[in-house]
Amino acid sequence: MSHSIHSDVSSLPIGTKRFDKGPYFNFYHKENNKYGVYAERFYPISLNNNLDDMYWHLRTKAVLYDVPEKPIQIEGPDAAKFLDKVFSRTISTMKVNRGRYAIACNNDGGIFIDGVFFRLEENKFWYVQPDGALETWLMAHKNDFNVKVSDPNSRVIQIQGPSSYNILNALTNGAVDESFTYYHSGYFKIADQNVYISRTGWTGEIGYEIYTYDPDTDYKKLWNTLLEIGEPLGLKVDGIQSMEVRRIEAGILDNKTDFDMSVNPYEAGLGALVDLNKPDFIGKNALVSLSKKPGKKLYGIITDKSPKYKAKVFTLNGYSVGYLPLSTWSPTLQKFIGYVRFNHADEWKNFLIKVETDQNKLIDCEITDLPFYDKEKKIPRGIDKTIPQIKI
């Protein structure tokens, strides 16, 4: 039985003039594929594969995804100092060829954007952003710093799943080995193509991201090599739908969907990404005050029946107190799960809540902290290498 992710299922034709199809598009495009636009880039939502099959392939073998995340390059003598000013987490202490998840907040303490930093060189960083006007934000705040902000025109491929290590090891002729651990990154070659590889991903599985940076990249050769080496080791290609199911289970958040500038880091469970010991950064004054307020706005929800799209949640006495930005069937938990955004911060796990179903009924649900399982991230860190048993 296949269960789709709850979202707006309507489709509209859209022109490509203002959006980037990407260099890999023609290698998997079919007429009945479904695409979205994210960070001004097209990406494949569905390649018409069976969702349950691809989910379990991700959990037991490996899947390749063409993803739309967009690296932005920040370089110059003041790069580290500038990023410490703009982002709530300390960036200057990063080592070269390491990654770090970080958020930027506005002056009121609301989350402006989240993403992953890589320190490519001492004075060169990439911030891999989701949807959002990051370049404009950085340009607006760089006046007093000797930095350059630019688009390196990098395209991103993710290879995720327990077989991904063997695939990357083979693709790099052994250069990516067991010493290349969680959030490591560095320059490598695949099929004589210069790439930057990180031990990161958007699935909660062990995985890698492959970034291009050479303007002379032969994308067809790179793609063909990924499949020639990867397919015998279990690699398949899919749209982002199977990744989306897994990222929800893993508690990975999406900017503008699961949070926006109306939510602060403490309300989203991201307080660990705020370094209040830094002397100054955008939003610090507000965040000092917000850090003292108890409760959160963002939690997980578990239920036996399918919630409706953007379902409302209610207290037992009928008050509407929030909604679900998205939900899905969890093949691992054998339950319906989703994120719930409450209207105000509180200790919502202590409350009894009901949620709207597809049949417009209200049913009981469990409120839980994220992620739904593997709370210590033992799977992506490579500590838990158990291959799960497929549940049907």
N, C-alpha and C positions, 0 to 999 in steps of 0.2 A: 504494500500500500504506500503510495507516495503522498506526502503532505507538503504543500508549498508554503513559502514564507508569506505572511500577511503583509500586503502592500497594495498600493493603488495599481490595479492590473490593467488600466487603460493604456493604450499605446497611441502615439501620434507620430506622423512623419516629421522629420526635422532635417533641415539643410546642413551641410557640412562646412559651409563657408567660414563660420566663426569658431569651429571646433576641430580638434586634431584627431583624426582617425587613428593615427599611430602607425609605425612601420610594420607591425605584425598583423594588421587587420586582414590583409588579403590572404594570409596563410591559413586562416580558419573560417573566413566569412562564408556563410550560406544564406540564401534568401530568407529563410524563416528564423534566423537567429534573432534574439532580442538584445537591444543595446540600451545603455544609459549614458548620461553625460555627467562627468564629475571632474572638478578642477579643470574645466574647459577641455576635457578629453573624452572621446568615446571609449566605452569599455563594454565587453560582452557580459550581459546578465545571464543569458541562457544560450547554450549551443545545442539545445534540444536533447540533452542527455537525460536519463532517468535520475531524478534528484537523490533518491535514496541510494542508488547504486554509486553515484559519484561521492556522496557523503562517506560511505563506507570505504570507498577506494582511497579517499583522503585519510581516513583513520587507520587504514591497514597497509597502504602502499604509498603512492605519491601522485599529486595532481599539479599540473602546470597552469598558472593563471596569468593572463595579460591584464595588469592592473593599472588604474589611472592615477595613482599617487604621483605627485609632482615635486621633484627635488628643486630647492632654491639654494643657490650658492651665495655664501657670505664670506668674503675674504678681505685681508688687509691687516695692517699692524694693530688696529684696534678691534679686530673681529671678536675676540673672546670677551673683552670688556663690554663691547656693544651688546652682545648676546646676553651677558649677565644682567644688563640693564633692561632688556626687552622681555626676557623670559623669567618665570617665577623660580625655576630651578637653576642651580649653579651650573654653568656650562664650561667655564674656564678651567675646571679641574679635570675635564675629560682628557684621556690619553689619545694619541694619534691611532687611527684604525680601531676605534671603539664607537659604539652607539649609545645613545641615552634618550629615553622617552621624556618629553618635556612639553609644558603648556605655556602659553602666553595669555595674560589676563588684561582686561581694560582697567581704567583708573578706578572703576567701582568694584573691582574684584571678580567680575564675570569672566568666564572662560571665552577667550577670543578664538583660540585655535589649539589643537594638539598635534603632535607628530614626533618623529624620531630624528635626532641629530646624529650625524657622523662627522668625526674629525678626520678629514682626509690628509691634512698636513697641519703644521703648527698654527698657521694663520689662514687656513681654509676649512670651512665647514659646509656641509649640506644639511638642510632641514627638509625632510620629506613630508610635505604637507598634504592634508586632505583637502576637501573643498573649502575655499575661503580666500580672502584677498590678502594673502600674506605679503606678497611683494610690495603692495601699496603701503601696508602697515609698516614694514621695515624701512621703506624709503622715507616715510613721514617722520621717523624717529632717528635717522642717522646723521642729522646735521652736525652734531658736535663730535662725530667719530670719523676716523680715517678708515672707512670701509667701502667696499664695492658690493652691491647686491645685483645678482644676475640670474638668468635662467640658463643652466648648462645643457638644456635640451636632452636630458637623460630620459630614457624609457625604462620601465620597470617590469620585470618578470618575476613571479614568485613560484618556487617549487617547494611544495609543502607535503608533509607526511613522513612516516617512519622510514621509507626507502630513500628519502631525499639525501641523506648523508652519502650513501653508496653512489647515488647519481652524481652529486657534486664532486665527490672524490674522483670518479671516473672522468667527468668532464674537464677537470683541472689537472689530470695526470698525477693525482695524489697530492697536489698542493693544498687543497682543502682537506685537512685531516682532523683527527680527534682533538688536537690542540686548539682548533678553531671553534671556540665555544660560544655560548649564548651572548649576543650583542657584540661579538667580535666582527670586524670588517677589514677589507683590504683590497688591494689591486691584484688582479689575476688575469689569465688568458684562457679563453675557451675558443677552440677552433681558430687560433691565431687572432682572435678578436680581443681587444682591451676592454675589460669590464671591471666593475667594482662590486664585490660580493659581500653581503652581510648575513649573519646568522640570526635572522629576524623573520617576522611574518605576521599575518593577520588571521591566524587560524587556531592558535593554542596548541598546535602540533610542532614537532621539530621541523624546521624549515629554513629556507634561504631565499634571499632576494638578489637578483642579478640586475645591476644598473649599467647602462651604457654611458660612456662619456667621450668616446672618440668620434669626431664628425665623419670619419671614413669607415664607420662600422658597416660591415656587410650583413644586414639583418637577415637576409634569406639564408646565408650560410650559418649564421648563429642559430636561427630557429631550427634549421634542418639538423644541425649537430645536437641540439638539445633533445630532439626526438630520436635520432639515430642511436645515441648513447642511452637515453632515458627509457625508451619504450621496452627494450629487453629487460630492464630492471623494474618494470611495473608502472612507468609513467603514462598518465593520460592527460588530455587537455580538456578543460571545462570552463564555463562561464562562472561568474562570481557567486552564483546562487548557492552552490554547495559550500563555498567559503563563508558565506553569510550565516548559514545555519551554525557552522562550527564556531564562528567568532562570537555569536550570541551566547552559546554555551560557555565560551571561555571568558565572557565578561568584557570583551574588547569593545570600546565605545567609538561611536561615529559622530564627528562634529556636524552640527546642524540637525541631526536626527535625535540622538540620545541626550545631547546637551546643547546649549547655546549660551549667549552672553547673559541670559537671565539666571543662569546657574553658576554658582561659584565652586571652586575646587573641593571644598569641604562638603558641600551638598552632593557632589558627584562621586564622593569617595576617593578623590584624588589629592587629598591634603598632603600626602607624602611627597608630592611634586612641588611643594611650596617651601622655599628655603627662607624663612623669616630672619635668619642670621645674616643674610646679605645686607650691606649698608643701604642699598636703595635699588628699587626696580619698579616698573610700572605696576601699579595696583597694590603696592606693599601696605600703605596706610590702611586701606580698606580691608585687606586680607588679615592684618593683625587683629582687627575687631571681629571679622567674620570667623576667625579660627576659634573664638571663644563660645560660639553658639552651637548648641548640641543638635544632633539629628542630621538626617540627609533627605534629599529629594529623590534620589535615584536608587532603586532597588530592583531585584529580580522577582519574577512572579512565576509560580508553577500551578498548573491546573489540569484537570482530566479532560476538559472539553476545549474546543478551539475558540479563543477569543476573537471577536470581530475586529476588523481593521480599525486601528486607533480607538480601541475599546475604552470606555470610561470605567473607572473603579469607584466603588461606593463604600461608605461605612454601613454598618448594619442598620442604622437609622435613616439611611437613604441619602446621605449627603455625598455629592460628587466631590472627590478629593484628588483626582488625577486622571491620567490616561496612559495607554500603552502606545509608544511611538512605533513599535513593531513587535511581532511575536512569531513563533515557529514551532513546529513539531520537533522535539529532540529525539532522534533515533537511539541515542545512548541511554537517556533517562526514561524513554517510553512515556513521556509526558509532553504537554504543551508548555512552552516557556516563553518569556518575553521580558522586556524591561518596562518598568512602570515609573513615570515621572509624576511625582506628587506636587500639588500646588504649593505646598510649603514644607519646610524641613521639619522632621519629627523622628521619633524612634518607631517607625512604622511596623517593624517586625512584631511589636507588642499589640498591634491592632488586628481585629478581625475584619477582613475586606472581602467584598464581592466584585466580580468582573462581568462585563457584558459578553455574551457568546454570539456566535454566528446566527443563532436562533432567537436573538434579542431577549434572552433570558439572563438572569443573574445567578452566578454560581460561586461557591466558596473557592478561595485560592490561597496558596501559601506565599507569604512574602519572605524573601531571603536576601542575604547579601550576595554580591557578585564576587567571583564567578560561580556558576552553578556546580562545578566540580573542579578538581585539580587546583585547589585554592593556593597551593604553594608553587604552581607553575613547574611541576616536576617533569611534565611531558615535553614542553618546548626547551627546557634546560637539559634534556637528555638523561635525566636521573631515572625517570620511569619509562622504560623501553618496552613495556608490555603491549603486545598487539591485541587490541580488543576483539572480543568475539562478536561477530555480526548478529544483530538482533532483528528479527523479521516479525 
